[in-house]
Amino acid sequence: MAKYAQATSARIRLTAQDGELTFEVTDDGQGFDAARTPLGSGMQNMADRLAALDGSLEVRSRPGEGATVRGRLPVAR
């Protein structure tokens, strides 16, 4: 995130609950228009790998408000 976001800090959260493993990375960077900006190759690779395991990747951001990347992966109980 530091490479593009010009962030000064990031928060990482990892949880396992109700048969799902989720991760979330949030930064305080410059943000971007997530609706108009395509995923870069790194994010697309991560989305493809999660999808192959029935998971998902979500990217949320707005200009001036940082960004959040959230992944979800089902896990056996």
N, CA, C, O and CB atoms as a CASP TS submission, in Angstrom:
PFRMAT TS
TARGET T0000
AUTHOR 0000-0000-0000
METHOD Language model
MODEL 1
PARENT N/A
ATOM      1  N   MET     1       0.810  -1.188   0.000  1.00  0.00           N
ATOM      2  CA  MET     1       0.000   0.000   0.000  1.00  0.00           C
ATOM      3  C   MET     1       0.861   1.261   0.000  1.00  0.00           C
ATOM      4  O   MET     1       0.469   2.288  -0.555  1.00  0.00           O
ATOM      5  CB  MET     1      -0.926  -0.007   1.191  1.00  0.00           C
ATOM      6  N   ALA     2       2.010   1.179   0.611  1.00  0.00           N
ATOM      7  CA  ALA     2       2.874   2.364   0.676  1.00  0.00           C
ATOM      8  C   ALA     2       3.356   2.777  -0.707  1.00  0.00           C
ATOM      9  O   ALA     2       3.594   3.958  -0.955  1.00  0.00           O
ATOM     10  CB  ALA     2       4.074   2.101   1.585  1.00  0.00           C
ATOM     11  N   LYS     3       3.500   1.813  -1.604  1.00  0.00           N
ATOM     12  CA  LYS     3       4.026   2.103  -2.942  1.00  0.00           C
ATOM     13  C   LYS     3       3.147   3.095  -3.700  1.00  0.00           C
ATOM     14  O   LYS     3       3.667   3.996  -4.357  1.00  0.00           O
ATOM     15  CB  LYS     3       4.155   0.814  -3.744  1.00  0.00           C
ATOM     16  N   TYR     4       1.846   2.947  -3.623  1.00  0.00           N
ATOM     17  CA  TYR     4       0.931   3.791  -4.381  1.00  0.00           C
ATOM     18  C   TYR     4       0.115   4.733  -3.497  1.00  0.00           C
ATOM     19  O   TYR     4      -0.219   5.842  -3.915  1.00  0.00           O
ATOM     20  CB  TYR     4       0.002   2.930  -5.188  1.00  0.00           C
ATOM     21  N   ALA     5      -0.199   4.304  -2.302  1.00  0.00           N
ATOM     22  CA  ALA     5      -1.153   5.026  -1.465  1.00  0.00           C
ATOM     23  C   ALA     5      -0.564   6.226  -0.739  1.00  0.00           C
ATOM     24  O   ALA     5      -1.302   7.114  -0.314  1.00  0.00           O
ATOM     25  CB  ALA     5      -1.734   4.096  -0.469  1.00  0.00           C
ATOM     26  N   GLN     6       0.735   6.263  -0.594  1.00  0.00           N
ATOM     27  CA  GLN     6       1.388   7.286   0.216  1.00  0.00           C
ATOM     28  C   GLN     6       0.817   7.289   1.628  1.00  0.00           C
ATOM     29  O   GLN     6       0.608   8.346   2.224  1.00  0.00           O
ATOM     30  CB  GLN     6       1.227   8.673  -0.429  1.00  0.00           C
ATOM     31  N   ALA     7       0.568   6.094   2.153  1.00  0.00           N
ATOM     32  CA  ALA     7       0.009   5.933   3.494  1.00  0.00           C
ATOM     33  C   ALA     7       1.098   6.082   4.549  1.00  0.00           C
ATOM     34  O   ALA     7       2.267   5.779   4.312  1.00  0.00           O
ATOM     35  CB  ALA     7      -0.681   4.566   3.632  1.00  0.00           C
ATOM     36  N   THR     8       0.684   6.554   5.710  1.00  0.00           N
ATOM     37  CA  THR     8       1.608   6.628   6.851  1.00  0.00           C
ATOM     38  C   THR     8       1.346   5.517   7.853  1.00  0.00           C
ATOM     39  O   THR     8       2.195   5.229   8.696  1.00  0.00           O
ATOM     40  CB  THR     8       1.493   7.984   7.544  1.00  0.00           C
ATOM     41  N   SER     9       0.174   4.887   7.768  1.00  0.00           N
ATOM     42  CA  SER     9      -0.116   3.768   8.654  1.00  0.00           C
ATOM     43  C   SER     9      -1.118   2.829   7.996  1.00  0.00           C
ATOM     44  O   SER     9      -1.842   3.200   7.072  1.00  0.00           O
ATOM     45  CB  SER     9      -0.652   4.268  10.007  1.00  0.00           C
ATOM     46  N   ALA    10      -1.133   1.604   8.505  1.00  0.00           N
ATOM     47  CA  ALA    10      -2.081   0.588   8.030  1.00  0.00           C
ATOM     48  C   ALA    10      -2.499  -0.268   9.214  1.00  0.00           C
ATOM     49  O   ALA    10      -1.734  -0.474  10.156  1.00  0.00           O
ATOM     50  CB  ALA    10      -1.456  -0.297   6.894  1.00  0.00           C
ATOM     51  N   ARG    11      -3.723  -0.760   9.145  1.00  0.00           N
ATOM     52  CA  ARG    11      -4.234  -1.657  10.181  1.00  0.00           C
ATOM     53  C   ARG    11      -4.554  -2.990   9.515  1.00  0.00           C
ATOM     54  O   ARG    11      -5.159  -3.028   8.443  1.00  0.00           O
ATOM     55  CB  ARG    11      -5.505  -1.054  10.900  1.00  0.00           C
ATOM     56  N   ILE    12      -4.148  -4.071  10.149  1.00  0.00           N
ATOM     57  CA  ILE    12      -4.396  -5.411   9.625  1.00  0.00           C
ATOM     58  C   ILE    12      -5.241  -6.168  10.637  1.00  0.00           C
ATOM     59  O   ILE    12      -4.925  -6.203  11.826  1.00  0.00           O
ATOM     60  CB  ILE    12      -3.059  -6.167   9.332  1.00  0.00           C
ATOM     61  N   ARG    13      -6.319  -6.775  10.152  1.00  0.00           N
ATOM     62  CA  ARG    13      -7.205  -7.542  11.024  1.00  0.00           C
ATOM     63  C   ARG    13      -7.411  -8.924  10.407  1.00  0.00           C
ATOM     64  O   ARG    13      -7.642  -9.040   9.204  1.00  0.00           O
ATOM     65  CB  ARG    13      -8.575  -6.807  11.233  1.00  0.00           C
ATOM     66  N   LEU    14      -7.329  -9.957  11.220  1.00  0.00           N
ATOM     67  CA  LEU    14      -7.533 -11.335  10.787  1.00  0.00           C
ATOM     68  C   LEU    14      -8.507 -11.971  11.759  1.00  0.00           C
ATOM     69  O   LEU    14      -8.275 -11.963  12.968  1.00  0.00           O
ATOM     70  CB  LEU    14      -6.181 -12.135  10.721  1.00  0.00           C
ATOM     71  N   THR    15      -9.604 -12.526  11.239  1.00  0.00           N
ATOM     72  CA  THR    15     -10.593 -13.165  12.105  1.00  0.00           C
ATOM     73  C   THR    15     -11.044 -14.486  11.503  1.00  0.00           C
ATOM     74  O   THR    15     -11.064 -14.666  10.285  1.00  0.00           O
ATOM     75  CB  THR    15     -11.803 -12.239  12.330  1.00  0.00           C
ATOM     76  N   ALA    16     -11.404 -15.398  12.387  1.00  0.00           N
ATOM     77  CA  ALA    16     -12.005 -16.675  11.996  1.00  0.00           C
ATOM     78  C   ALA    16     -13.294 -16.805  12.793  1.00  0.00           C
ATOM     79  O   ALA    16     -13.280 -16.833  14.023  1.00  0.00           O
ATOM     80  CB  ALA    16     -11.027 -17.903  12.256  1.00  0.00           C
ATOM     81  N   GLN    17     -14.418 -16.885  12.066  1.00  0.00           N
ATOM     82  CA  GLN    17     -15.705 -16.940  12.732  1.00  0.00           C
ATOM     83  C   GLN    17     -16.737 -17.551  11.797  1.00  0.00           C
ATOM     84  O   GLN    17     -16.753 -17.261  10.601  1.00  0.00           O
ATOM     85  CB  GLN    17     -16.145 -15.540  13.190  1.00  0.00           C
ATOM     86  N   ASP    18     -17.594 -18.394  12.348  1.00  0.00           N
ATOM     87  CA  ASP    18     -18.706 -18.980  11.603  1.00  0.00           C
ATOM     88  C   ASP    18     -18.275 -19.627  10.290  1.00  0.00           C
ATOM     89  O   ASP    18     -18.948 -19.475   9.271  1.00  0.00           O
ATOM     90  CB  ASP    18     -19.739 -17.926  11.322  1.00  0.00           C
ATOM     91  N   GLY    19     -17.153 -20.348  10.315  1.00  0.00           N
ATOM     92  CA  GLY    19     -16.707 -21.069   9.124  1.00  0.00           C
ATOM     93  C   GLY    19     -16.039 -20.210   8.071  1.00  0.00           C
ATOM     94  O   GLY    19     -15.866 -20.653   6.935  1.00  0.00           O
ATOM     95  N   GLU    20     -15.655 -18.971   8.429  1.00  0.00           N
ATOM     96  CA  GLU    20     -14.972 -18.093   7.481  1.00  0.00           C
ATOM     97  C   GLU    20     -13.715 -17.502   8.113  1.00  0.00           C
ATOM     98  O   GLU    20     -13.681 -17.156   9.294  1.00  0.00           O
ATOM     99  CB  GLU    20     -15.913 -16.967   7.008  1.00  0.00           C
ATOM    100  N   LEU    21     -12.709 -17.405   7.291  1.00  0.00           N
ATOM    101  CA  LEU    21     -11.499 -16.681   7.647  1.00  0.00           C
ATOM    102  C   LEU    21     -11.540 -15.382   6.853  1.00  0.00           C
ATOM    103  O   LEU    21     -11.696 -15.406   5.632  1.00  0.00           O
ATOM    104  CB  LEU    21     -10.184 -17.525   7.346  1.00  0.00           C
ATOM    105  N   THR    22     -11.402 -14.259   7.528  1.00  0.00           N
ATOM    106  CA  THR    22     -11.393 -12.979   6.834  1.00  0.00           C
ATOM    107  C   THR    22     -10.146 -12.199   7.217  1.00  0.00           C
ATOM    108  O   THR    22      -9.646 -12.291   8.339  1.00  0.00           O
ATOM    109  CB  THR    22     -12.665 -12.167   7.158  1.00  0.00           C
ATOM    110  N   PHE    23      -9.665 -11.435   6.262  1.00  0.00           N
ATOM    111  CA  PHE    23      -8.584 -10.500   6.546  1.00  0.00           C
ATOM    112  C   PHE    23      -8.989  -9.146   6.012  1.00  0.00           C
ATOM    113  O   PHE    23      -9.733  -9.034   5.038  1.00  0.00           O
ATOM    114  CB  PHE    23      -7.236 -10.970   5.921  1.00  0.00           C
ATOM    115  N   GLU    24      -8.485  -8.124   6.671  1.00  0.00           N
ATOM    116  CA  GLU    24      -8.786  -6.766   6.253  1.00  0.00           C
ATOM    117  C   GLU    24      -7.551  -5.903   6.474  1.00  0.00           C
ATOM    118  O   GLU    24      -6.961  -5.906   7.555  1.00  0.00           O
ATOM    119  CB  GLU    24     -10.009  -6.200   7.024  1.00  0.00           C
ATOM    120  N   VAL    25      -7.176  -5.176   5.451  1.00  0.00           N
ATOM    121  CA  VAL    25      -6.055  -4.245   5.525  1.00  0.00           C
ATOM    122  C   VAL    25      -6.595  -2.866   5.162  1.00  0.00           C
ATOM    123  O   VAL    25      -7.143  -2.669   4.078  1.00  0.00           O
ATOM    124  CB  VAL    25      -4.870  -4.675   4.568  1.00  0.00           C
ATOM    125  N   THR    26      -6.437  -1.919   6.075  1.00  0.00           N
ATOM    126  CA  THR    26      -6.933  -0.561   5.879  1.00  0.00           C
ATOM    127  C   THR    26      -5.772   0.405   6.019  1.00  0.00           C
ATOM    128  O   THR    26      -4.969   0.283   6.945  1.00  0.00           O
ATOM    129  CB  THR    26      -8.062  -0.219   6.890  1.00  0.00           C
ATOM    130  N   ASP    27      -5.676   1.366   5.107  1.00  0.00           N
ATOM    131  CA  ASP    27      -4.612   2.372   5.208  1.00  0.00           C
ATOM    132  C   ASP    27      -5.196   3.777   5.260  1.00  0.00           C
ATOM    133  O   ASP    27      -6.381   3.989   5.004  1.00  0.00           O
ATOM    134  CB  ASP    27      -3.641   2.249   4.025  1.00  0.00           C
ATOM    135  N   ASP    28      -4.342   4.721   5.595  1.00  0.00           N
ATOM    136  CA  ASP    28      -4.756   6.124   5.668  1.00  0.00           C
ATOM    137  C   ASP    28      -4.198   6.927   4.495  1.00  0.00           C
ATOM    138  O   ASP    28      -3.950   8.127   4.616  1.00  0.00           O
ATOM    139  CB  ASP    28      -4.300   6.746   6.993  1.00  0.00           C
ATOM    140  N   GLY    29      -4.007   6.265   3.379  1.00  0.00           N
ATOM    141  CA  GLY    29      -3.399   6.898   2.207  1.00  0.00           C
ATOM    142  C   GLY    29      -4.339   7.809   1.454  1.00  0.00           C
ATOM    143  O   GLY    29      -5.399   8.198   1.944  1.00  0.00           O
ATOM    144  N   GLN    30      -3.916   8.135   0.247  1.00  0.00           N
ATOM    145  CA  GLN    30      -4.641   9.109  -0.564  1.00  0.00           C
ATOM    146  C   GLN    30      -5.943   8.576  -1.150  1.00  0.00           C
ATOM    147  O   GLN    30      -6.774   9.367  -1.597  1.00  0.00           O
ATOM    148  CB  GLN    30      -3.764   9.582  -1.671  1.00  0.00           C
ATOM    149  N   GLY    31      -6.144   7.278  -1.162  1.00  0.00           N
ATOM    150  CA  GLY    31      -7.362   6.698  -1.697  1.00  0.00           C
ATOM    151  C   GLY    31      -7.466   6.850  -3.205  1.00  0.00           C
ATOM    152  O   GLY    31      -6.604   7.454  -3.842  1.00  0.00           O
ATOM    153  N   PHE    32      -8.535   6.293  -3.770  1.00  0.00           N
ATOM    154  CA  PHE    32      -8.769   6.335  -5.209  1.00  0.00           C
ATOM    155  C   PHE    32     -10.225   5.997  -5.464  1.00  0.00           C
ATOM    156  O   PHE    32     -10.927   5.557  -4.554  1.00  0.00           O
ATOM    157  CB  PHE    32      -7.825   5.356  -5.970  1.00  0.00           C
ATOM    158  N   ASP    33     -10.678   6.194  -6.665  1.00  0.00           N
ATOM    159  CA  ASP    33     -12.049   5.864  -7.038  1.00  0.00           C
ATOM    160  C   ASP    33     -12.104   4.375  -7.386  1.00  0.00           C
ATOM    161  O   ASP    33     -11.777   3.981  -8.505  1.00  0.00           O
ATOM    162  CB  ASP    33     -12.540   6.748  -8.241  1.00  0.00           C
ATOM    163  N   ALA    34     -12.513   3.563  -6.433  1.00  0.00           N
ATOM    164  CA  ALA    34     -12.513   2.107  -6.618  1.00  0.00           C
ATOM    165  C   ALA    34     -13.471   1.671  -7.724  1.00  0.00           C
ATOM    166  O   ALA    34     -13.250   0.634  -8.350  1.00  0.00           O
ATOM    167  CB  ALA    34     -12.886   1.413  -5.313  1.00  0.00           C
ATOM    168  N   ALA    35     -14.519   2.434  -7.973  1.00  0.00           N
ATOM    169  CA  ALA    35     -15.488   2.073  -9.014  1.00  0.00           C
ATOM    170  C   ALA    35     -14.908   2.247 -10.412  1.00  0.00           C
ATOM    171  O   ALA    35     -15.355   1.588 -11.351  1.00  0.00           O
ATOM    172  CB  ALA    35     -16.752   2.915  -8.874  1.00  0.00           C
ATOM    173  N   ARG    36     -13.926   3.119 -10.562  1.00  0.00           N
ATOM    174  CA  ARG    36     -13.368   3.401 -11.893  1.00  0.00           C
ATOM    175  C   ARG    36     -11.943   2.899 -12.084  1.00  0.00           C
ATOM    176  O   ARG    36     -11.413   2.953 -13.194  1.00  0.00           O
ATOM    177  CB  ARG    36     -13.401   4.875 -12.148  1.00  0.00           C
ATOM    178  N   THR    37     -11.320   2.414 -11.023  1.00  0.00           N
ATOM    179  CA  THR    37      -9.930   1.978 -11.100  1.00  0.00           C
ATOM    180  C   THR    37      -9.870   0.457 -11.146  1.00  0.00           C
ATOM    181  O   THR    37     -10.296  -0.189 -10.189  1.00  0.00           O
ATOM    182  CB  THR    37      -9.116   2.517  -9.902  1.00  0.00           C
ATOM    183  N   PRO    38      -9.364  -0.135 -12.208  1.00  0.00           N
ATOM    184  CA  PRO    38      -9.272  -1.599 -12.267  1.00  0.00           C
ATOM    185  C   PRO    38      -8.234  -2.114 -11.273  1.00  0.00           C
ATOM    186  O   PRO    38      -7.301  -1.404 -10.896  1.00  0.00           O
ATOM    187  CB  PRO    38      -8.915  -2.064 -13.696  1.00  0.00           C
ATOM    188  N   LEU    39      -8.420  -3.362 -10.862  1.00  0.00           N
ATOM    189  CA  LEU    39      -7.445  -3.988  -9.974  1.00  0.00           C
ATOM    190  C   LEU    39      -6.109  -4.120 -10.688  1.00  0.00           C
ATOM    191  O   LEU    39      -6.059  -4.468 -11.867  1.00  0.00           O
ATOM    192  CB  LEU    39      -7.942  -5.370  -9.497  1.00  0.00           C
ATOM    193  N   GLY    40      -5.035  -3.842  -9.975  1.00  0.00           N
ATOM    194  CA  GLY    40      -3.707  -4.091 -10.512  1.00  0.00           C
ATOM    195  C   GLY    40      -3.443  -5.587 -10.539  1.00  0.00           C
ATOM    196  O   GLY    40      -4.244  -6.368 -10.025  1.00  0.00           O
ATOM    197  N   SER    41      -2.335  -5.992 -11.129  1.00  0.00           N
ATOM    198  CA  SER    41      -2.065  -7.430 -11.276  1.00  0.00           C
ATOM    199  C   SER    41      -1.930  -8.140  -9.935  1.00  0.00           C
ATOM    200  O   SER    41      -2.356  -9.288  -9.813  1.00  0.00           O
ATOM    201  CB  SER    41      -0.798  -7.640 -12.086  1.00  0.00           C
ATOM    202  N   GLY    42      -1.357  -7.500  -8.933  1.00  0.00           N
ATOM    203  CA  GLY    42      -1.225  -8.126  -7.615  1.00  0.00           C
ATOM    204  C   GLY    42      -2.574  -8.379  -6.968  1.00  0.00           C
ATOM    205  O   GLY    42      -2.822  -9.464  -6.442  1.00  0.00           O
ATOM    206  N   MET    43      -3.446  -7.378  -7.006  1.00  0.00           N
ATOM    207  CA  MET    43      -4.787  -7.532  -6.431  1.00  0.00           C
ATOM    208  C   MET    43      -5.606  -8.532  -7.232  1.00  0.00           C
ATOM    209  O   MET    43      -6.350  -9.324  -6.652  1.00  0.00           O
ATOM    210  CB  MET    43      -5.513  -6.178  -6.380  1.00  0.00           C
ATOM    211  N   GLN    44      -5.482  -8.510  -8.556  1.00  0.00           N
ATOM    212  CA  GLN    44      -6.214  -9.463  -9.384  1.00  0.00           C
ATOM    213  C   GLN    44      -5.753 -10.887  -9.112  1.00  0.00           C
ATOM    214  O   GLN    44      -6.574 -11.803  -9.068  1.00  0.00           O
ATOM    215  CB  GLN    44      -6.042  -9.127 -10.866  1.00  0.00           C
ATOM    216  N   ASN    45      -4.453 -11.087  -8.929  1.00  0.00           N
ATOM    217  CA  ASN    45      -3.938 -12.420  -8.589  1.00  0.00           C
ATOM    218  C   ASN    45      -4.513 -12.897  -7.256  1.00  0.00           C
ATOM    219  O   ASN    45      -4.894 -14.059  -7.119  1.00  0.00           O
ATOM    220  CB  ASN    45      -2.393 -12.404  -8.527  1.00  0.00           C
ATOM    221  N   MET    46      -4.572 -11.991  -6.272  1.00  0.00           N
ATOM    222  CA  MET    46      -5.122 -12.355  -4.980  1.00  0.00           C
ATOM    223  C   MET    46      -6.606 -12.702  -5.120  1.00  0.00           C
ATOM    224  O   MET    46      -7.064 -13.686  -4.541  1.00  0.00           O
ATOM    225  CB  MET    46      -4.923 -11.212  -3.966  1.00  0.00           C
ATOM    226  N   ALA    47      -7.359 -11.906  -5.880  1.00  0.00           N
ATOM    227  CA  ALA    47      -8.783 -12.175  -6.098  1.00  0.00           C
ATOM    228  C   ALA    47      -8.981 -13.523  -6.785  1.00  0.00           C
ATOM    229  O   ALA    47      -9.874 -14.281  -6.407  1.00  0.00           O
ATOM    230  CB  ALA    47      -9.422 -11.054  -6.938  1.00  0.00           C
ATOM    231  N   ASP    48      -8.165 -13.829  -7.784  1.00  0.00           N
ATOM    232  CA  ASP    48      -8.265 -15.102  -8.504  1.00  0.00           C
ATOM    233  C   ASP    48      -7.969 -16.285  -7.590  1.00  0.00           C
ATOM    234  O   ASP    48      -8.654 -17.306  -7.656  1.00  0.00           O
ATOM    235  CB  ASP    48      -7.307 -15.115  -9.695  1.00  0.00           C
ATOM    236  N   ARG    49      -6.964 -16.155  -6.748  1.00  0.00           N
ATOM    237  CA  ARG    49      -6.605 -17.264  -5.840  1.00  0.00           C
ATOM    238  C   ARG    49      -7.694 -17.501  -4.802  1.00  0.00           C
ATOM    239  O   ARG    49      -8.025 -18.646  -4.493  1.00  0.00           O
ATOM    240  CB  ARG    49      -5.266 -16.974  -5.133  1.00  0.00           C
ATOM    241  N   LEU    50      -8.252 -16.418  -4.263  1.00  0.00           N
ATOM    242  CA  LEU    50      -9.353 -16.579  -3.310  1.00  0.00           C
ATOM    243  C   LEU    50     -10.571 -17.184  -3.992  1.00  0.00           C
ATOM    244  O   LEU    50     -11.217 -18.066  -3.425  1.00  0.00           O
ATOM    245  CB  LEU    50      -9.719 -15.230  -2.673  1.00  0.00           C
ATOM    246  N   ALA    51     -10.898 -16.726  -5.201  1.00  0.00           N
ATOM    247  CA  ALA    51     -12.059 -17.253  -5.935  1.00  0.00           C
ATOM    248  C   ALA    51     -11.905 -18.746  -6.229  1.00  0.00           C
ATOM    249  O   ALA    51     -12.886 -19.489  -6.212  1.00  0.00           O
ATOM    250  CB  ALA    51     -12.252 -16.482  -7.251  1.00  0.00           C
ATOM    251  N   ALA    52     -10.685 -19.179  -6.496  1.00  0.00           N
ATOM    252  CA  ALA    52     -10.437 -20.602  -6.771  1.00  0.00           C
ATOM    253  C   ALA    52     -10.758 -21.470  -5.551  1.00  0.00           C
ATOM    254  O   ALA    52     -10.988 -22.671  -5.684  1.00  0.00           O
ATOM    255  CB  ALA    52      -8.973 -20.818  -7.196  1.00  0.00           C
ATOM    256  N   LEU    53     -10.771 -20.861  -4.370  1.00  0.00           N
ATOM    257  CA  LEU    53     -11.086 -21.572  -3.128  1.00  0.00           C
ATOM    258  C   LEU    53     -12.448 -21.153  -2.575  1.00  0.00           C
ATOM    259  O   LEU    53     -12.700 -21.283  -1.377  1.00  0.00           O
ATOM    260  CB  LEU    53      -9.996 -21.318  -2.079  1.00  0.00           C
ATOM    261  N   ASP    54     -13.319 -20.654  -3.438  1.00  0.00           N
ATOM    262  CA  ASP    54     -14.662 -20.188  -3.091  1.00  0.00           C
ATOM    263  C   ASP    54     -14.657 -18.982  -2.157  1.00  0.00           C
ATOM    264  O   ASP    54     -15.599 -18.781  -1.391  1.00  0.00           O
ATOM    265  CB  ASP    54     -15.437 -21.307  -2.454  1.00  0.00           C
ATOM    266  N   GLY    55     -13.612 -18.196  -2.223  1.00  0.00           N
ATOM    267  CA  GLY    55     -13.528 -16.977  -1.427  1.00  0.00           C
ATOM    268  C   GLY    55     -13.786 -15.753  -2.278  1.00  0.00           C
ATOM    269  O   GLY    55     -14.205 -15.856  -3.431  1.00  0.00           O
ATOM    270  N   SER    56     -13.532 -14.591  -1.696  1.00  0.00           N
ATOM    271  CA  SER    56     -13.754 -13.351  -2.426  1.00  0.00           C
ATOM    272  C   SER    56     -12.815 -12.263  -1.920  1.00  0.00           C
ATOM    273  O   SER    56     -12.248 -12.357  -0.832  1.00  0.00           O
ATOM    274  CB  SER    56     -15.216 -12.901  -2.297  1.00  0.00           C
ATOM    275  N   LEU    57     -12.672 -11.240  -2.734  1.00  0.00           N
ATOM    276  CA  LEU    57     -11.857 -10.078  -2.398  1.00  0.00           C
ATOM    277  C   LEU    57     -12.675  -8.836  -2.699  1.00  0.00           C
ATOM    278  O   LEU    57     -13.324  -8.745  -3.741  1.00  0.00           O
ATOM    279  CB  LEU    57     -10.505 -10.072  -3.188  1.00  0.00           C
ATOM    280  N   GLU    58     -12.642  -7.883  -1.784  1.00  0.00           N
ATOM    281  CA  GLU    58     -13.365  -6.620  -1.952  1.00  0.00           C
ATOM    282  C   GLU    58     -12.388  -5.481  -1.698  1.00  0.00           C
ATOM    283  O   GLU    58     -11.633  -5.506  -0.725  1.00  0.00           O
ATOM    284  CB  GLU    58     -14.603  -6.531  -0.985  1.00  0.00           C
ATOM    285  N   VAL    59     -12.405  -4.493  -2.566  1.00  0.00           N
ATOM    286  CA  VAL    59     -11.565  -3.313  -2.413  1.00  0.00           C
ATOM    287  C   VAL    59     -12.483  -2.107  -2.311  1.00  0.00           C
ATOM    288  O   VAL    59     -13.302  -1.864  -3.198  1.00  0.00           O
ATOM    289  CB  VAL    59     -10.554  -3.163  -3.603  1.00  0.00           C
ATOM    290  N   ARG    60     -12.343  -1.350  -1.221  1.00  0.00           N
ATOM    291  CA  ARG    60     -13.152  -0.143  -1.023  1.00  0.00           C
ATOM    292  C   ARG    60     -12.215   1.041  -0.845  1.00  0.00           C
ATOM    293  O   ARG    60     -11.228   0.961  -0.114  1.00  0.00           O
ATOM    294  CB  ARG    60     -14.107  -0.291   0.211  1.00  0.00           C
ATOM    295  N   SER    61     -12.526   2.120  -1.506  1.00  0.00           N
ATOM    296  CA  SER    61     -11.726   3.331  -1.381  1.00  0.00           C
ATOM    297  C   SER    61     -12.471   4.497  -2.004  1.00  0.00           C
ATOM    298  O   SER    61     -13.329   4.322  -2.869  1.00  0.00           O
ATOM    299  CB  SER    61     -10.344   3.153  -2.044  1.00  0.00           C
ATOM    300  N   ARG    62     -12.127   5.682  -1.547  1.00  0.00           N
ATOM    301  CA  ARG    62     -12.583   6.932  -2.159  1.00  0.00           C
ATOM    302  C   ARG    62     -11.429   7.910  -2.093  1.00  0.00           C
ATOM    303  O   ARG    62     -10.642   7.874  -1.148  1.00  0.00           O
ATOM    304  CB  ARG    62     -13.863   7.507  -1.440  1.00  0.00           C
ATOM    305  N   PRO    63     -11.316   8.777  -3.075  1.00  0.00           N
ATOM    306  CA  PRO    63     -10.223   9.754  -3.059  1.00  0.00           C
ATOM    307  C   PRO    63     -10.179  10.528  -1.740  1.00  0.00           C
ATOM    308  O   PRO    63     -11.194  11.038  -1.266  1.00  0.00           O
ATOM    309  CB  PRO    63     -10.371  10.731  -4.232  1.00  0.00           C
ATOM    310  N   GLY    64      -8.996  10.600  -1.167  1.00  0.00           N
ATOM    311  CA  GLY    64      -8.780  11.318   0.075  1.00  0.00           C
ATOM    312  C   GLY    64      -9.152  10.572   1.332  1.00  0.00           C
ATOM    313  O   GLY    64      -9.022  11.119   2.427  1.00  0.00           O
ATOM    314  N   GLU    65      -9.616   9.322   1.212  1.00  0.00           N
ATOM    315  CA  GLU    65     -10.106   8.586   2.382  1.00  0.00           C
ATOM    316  C   GLU    65      -9.417   7.248   2.611  1.00  0.00           C
ATOM    317  O   GLU    65      -9.951   6.419   3.349  1.00  0.00           O
ATOM    318  CB  GLU    65     -11.570   8.357   2.246  1.00  0.00           C
ATOM    319  N   GLY    66      -8.275   7.003   2.023  1.00  0.00           N
ATOM    320  CA  GLY    66      -7.595   5.730   2.237  1.00  0.00           C
ATOM    321  C   GLY    66      -8.266   4.590   1.501  1.00  0.00           C
ATOM    322  O   GLY    66      -9.132   4.806   0.653  1.00  0.00           O
ATOM    323  N   ALA    67      -7.861   3.376   1.830  1.00  0.00           N
ATOM    324  CA  ALA    67      -8.391   2.194   1.154  1.00  0.00           C
ATOM    325  C   ALA    67      -8.502   1.031   2.131  1.00  0.00           C
ATOM    326  O   ALA    67      -7.775   0.959   3.122  1.00  0.00           O
ATOM    327  CB  ALA    67      -7.502   1.806  -0.042  1.00  0.00           C
ATOM    328  N   THR    68      -9.428   0.119   1.830  1.00  0.00           N
ATOM    329  CA  THR    68      -9.591  -1.113   2.592  1.00  0.00           C
ATOM    330  C   THR    68      -9.660  -2.270   1.613  1.00  0.00           C
ATOM    331  O   THR    68     -10.428  -2.239   0.651  1.00  0.00           O
ATOM    332  CB  THR    68     -10.863  -1.064   3.492  1.00  0.00           C
ATOM    333  N   VAL    69      -8.852  -3.292   1.864  1.00  0.00           N
ATOM    334  CA  VAL    69      -8.885  -4.537   1.096  1.00  0.00           C
ATOM    335  C   VAL    69      -9.352  -5.615   2.055  1.00  0.00           C
ATOM    336  O   VAL    69      -8.749  -5.826   3.107  1.00  0.00           O
ATOM    337  CB  VAL    69      -7.473  -4.889   0.461  1.00  0.00           C
ATOM    338  N   ARG    70     -10.446  -6.309   1.683  1.00  0.00           N
ATOM    339  CA  ARG    70     -11.007  -7.335   2.550  1.00  0.00           C
ATOM    340  C   ARG    70     -11.127  -8.637   1.773  1.00  0.00           C
ATOM    341  O   ARG    70     -11.661  -8.670   0.665  1.00  0.00           O
ATOM    342  CB  ARG    70     -12.383  -6.900   3.110  1.00  0.00           C
ATOM    343  N   GLY    71     -10.626  -9.696   2.369  1.00  0.00           N
ATOM    344  CA  GLY    71     -10.727 -11.017   1.750  1.00  0.00           C
ATOM    345  C   GLY    71     -11.504 -11.960   2.651  1.00  0.00           C
ATOM    346  O   GLY    71     -11.455 -11.859   3.877  1.00  0.00           O
ATOM    347  N   ARG    72     -12.214 -12.866   2.026  1.00  0.00           N
ATOM    348  CA  ARG    72     -13.016 -13.864   2.745  1.00  0.00           C
ATOM    349  C   ARG    72     -12.723 -15.231   2.164  1.00  0.00           C
ATOM    350  O   ARG    72     -12.627 -15.400   0.948  1.00  0.00           O
ATOM    351  CB  ARG    72     -14.540 -13.542   2.657  1.00  0.00           C
ATOM    352  N   LEU    73     -12.581 -16.206   3.051  1.00  0.00           N
ATOM    353  CA  LEU    73     -12.287 -17.572   2.621  1.00  0.00           C
ATOM    354  C   LEU    73     -13.029 -18.548   3.527  1.00  0.00           C
ATOM    355  O   LEU    73     -12.856 -18.493   4.745  1.00  0.00           O
ATOM    356  CB  LEU    73     -10.754 -17.851   2.645  1.00  0.00           C
ATOM    357  N   PRO    74     -13.860 -19.450   2.967  1.00  0.00           N
ATOM    358  CA  PRO    74     -14.508 -20.434   3.810  1.00  0.00           C
ATOM    359  C   PRO    74     -13.492 -21.448   4.334  1.00  0.00           C
ATOM    360  O   PRO    74     -12.572 -21.850   3.622  1.00  0.00           O
ATOM    361  CB  PRO    74     -15.623 -21.141   3.041  1.00  0.00           C
ATOM    362  N   VAL    75     -13.674 -21.848   5.580  1.00  0.00           N
ATOM    363  CA  VAL    75     -12.769 -22.836   6.189  1.00  0.00           C
ATOM    364  C   VAL    75     -13.599 -23.919   6.855  1.00  0.00           C
ATOM    365  O   VAL    75     -14.724 -23.679   7.294  1.00  0.00           O
ATOM    366  CB  VAL    75     -11.807 -22.164   7.225  1.00  0.00           C
ATOM    367  N   ALA    76     -13.033 -25.106   6.923  1.00  0.00           N
ATOM    368  CA  ALA    76     -13.709 -26.226   7.575  1.00  0.00           C
ATOM    369  C   ALA    76     -13.731 -25.998   9.077  1.00  0.00           C
ATOM    370  O   ALA    76     -12.782 -25.473   9.659  1.00  0.00           O
ATOM    371  CB  ALA    76     -13.014 -27.568   7.238  1.00  0.00           C
ATOM    372  N   ARG    77     -14.813 -26.398   9.679  1.00  0.00           N
ATOM    373  CA  ARG    77     -14.931 -26.247  11.146  1.00  0.00           C
ATOM    374  C   ARG    77     -14.251 -27.378  11.840  1.00  0.00           C
ATOM    375  O   ARG    77     -14.240 -27.431  13.070  1.00  0.00           O
ATOM    376  CB  ARG    77     -16.394 -26.180  11.587  1.00  0.00           C
TER
END
